[in-house]
């Protein structure tokens, strides 16, 4: 659904079609707030960014709307996440080393990630992230999955009734929204496991093929 359609649906439930007490931009702000909660609490917005490394450059910027990095690959090979203490072990406590090579690890600090070894050549980084939504206007395409679009209406109604000091109705829609958020977390967990069962993964027993690595 589009923001315009969601705004119309919200006004219809509120019985406020044509009412000027709530502007369209205000309702879009409520929808944005709902999308942000779904993104931060249920991790429903996923993105993959592509960037190129620069020879002898170690630091690379965190993607603007990313809230967490799930995976980074260099030329298709997964990089391992390390702490700065582990980085000290790799560099023998010489963080200023300029040793270059093919990156194998990355460390994070202040929304910047640091590659180790420092890239010796141009290569392709892929950064897999969970994101927050961008600003929402009438022409925006919602970034959350469509299955959650109507849930944003419940959040918007909670805020609208609160502004109108109709506390019982505000709480009614807040309770529905709280359940929507819980359902979104469960949906995301189920999506993560796909057609398998949720079990603790053993790193020694992974996916295999009859012919070895693919």
N, C-alpha and C positions, 0 to 999 in steps of 0.2 A: 504493500500500500504506500501511497505517497503521503508526505506531510499534510497536503491539502485534504486528502481523504480522511486522514486520522483526525485532523482538526474539525472537519465536518462531523465525523462520528462522535467526537467529544461533545460538540455543541448540541447535537441531537439528544444525547443522553442527559446532558445538563438542562435541556429545554431552553437553550440560549441561542438558537439560530437567529442571526441578524442582530443579536445583542452586542453593544459596543463596550460593555463593562470589561470584557476580556478581548484584547486585540489578538489577531492571528499570530503576531510575533511572540506574544506572551505564551500562547498555547504551544508554539514550536519550542520555546525555551523549556517548558515542562516536559515535552517529548524528549528533548535533548537530555534533560536530567534523568529521565527514565532509562534512556539508552546508555548513559554513563554508568548508572548503577548496574545494569545488566552486563556491561563490559567489564567493570571492575570486580564485581562480586560473582559473576558466572562465567566470565572470560568468553563471551560469545562472538567477539570480533577478532578474527585472525587475519594476518597479512604476511606476505613474503616480499621483502625488499631486496633489490639487487644493487650492488655497488662495486666499483673497481678499486682495487688496492693501488697504492702508489709506491714505487720502489723506495726503500729506506724510510718509509713513513709508518709509524707504529700506531698512532691514535686515529680512531674513526668515530664519527658522531652517532649517537643513539638516534634512531628514527623518531621524527617529531611526535607522533601520536602513540608511540609504543609505551605500554605500561610494564611489559616484561618481555625478555628475550628467551625464547624456548630452545633455539638452536641456531648455530652459525656454521656455515660450510664455506670452505675455500677450495675453489676448483672442484666442487662436488664432494670433498672429503670433510667429514664432521670435525669441527674443532672442539677440543676439550675445554671445559670451564675450569679455571684455576683461581685460587685466592692469591693475594699479594705475597703471602708467606710461601706458598708453593712456587710463585715466581722467583722469590729470593733463592729458593733451592736450585732452580734452573740456572740462575745467573750467578750463583755463589755470592749473593748479597750485593751484586753490582747492577742495580736497576738501570744505571745509565749506559749499560753496554749497548753498542750499536750493531751487534752481531746480526747478520741477516740470513735468510734461508726461506724455506717453505713453512708458513705458519702452521702450527699444530695446536696452539692453545690461545685462549683469550681470557682477560681479566676485565672486570667492570669497576668503574668509579665515576661518580658524578655524571651519569648519563653519557659516558665515553667508554668505548671498549678498546683494550690494548692487545695487540697481537704479539705473540711470541712463538718462534723467532720473528723479528721484524721482516716484513716481506722484502724479498730481493728483486721482485719483478712485479709487473702488472698482472693481477689475477682477479677472478670474479668471486665476490662475497655474496652469499645469500643469507639473509637475516630473517628468521621466522619469529614473529611477534604476536603478542596479544595487544590489542589497541583500544584506546578510547575513541569515541566518535568525534567527528568534526562538527562544526556549527551546522545547525539545521535551518533551512529557509524553505520557502514554498517550492522551490525547484530542486531541492536536494533529493538524493537517493539514500534511503536509510541503510546504514551499514550493518545493523543487526539482522539476523536471519528473519525471514518473513513470518515464521511461526510465532515470533514474539511481538509483532507489530501492534496487535490489538491490546496487548498487556500495557503498552505505553498510555493507552486511553485511560486505564484505571488509575495510573499514577497522576495523570493530568487532572482527572476528576477529583482525586483526593486533594490536590493543591487548590483547585478552583473553589471547591466547597469550603475549604479552610479560609480562603480569602474572603468568601461570602459569609463567614462565621456560622456555617451550618455544620457544627462539629460532629453530630451523629453521622451525617452522610460522608463527611470527610474521613472519619474513622472507618466507616463501612468500606469505602474504596481503598483505604490504606491496608485493611486486612486482606482484601482481594489481591492487591499489589504484592503484599508480603508473600502470599501463597504463590503468585506468579513467579516471584524471584526464586523461591525455593524450588519450584518446578523447573525453572531454567537451569539451576545448578544440577539437578538430577538428570535433565535432558543432556547436558553437556558431559556429565560423567558417562552416561550410557553411550553417547556418540564416540567418546574416546576409546571405549572397549570394542566398539563395532559388534561383530558376531562372536566375540570370545567372551569368556567369563572374567570378572574382576578378580585377579589374583596378584600376589606379590611377585614381581618379575625377578627371575634369577638371571644375572648377567652371564652366567656360564652356559645357560641354555637359551639360545636365541633362535631367530629364524634361520633355517638352513635350506640348501638346495642339494640335489643329488650330485651336482657338478661343482660344488664349492661356491665361492663368492661370485656374484653377478656384476 
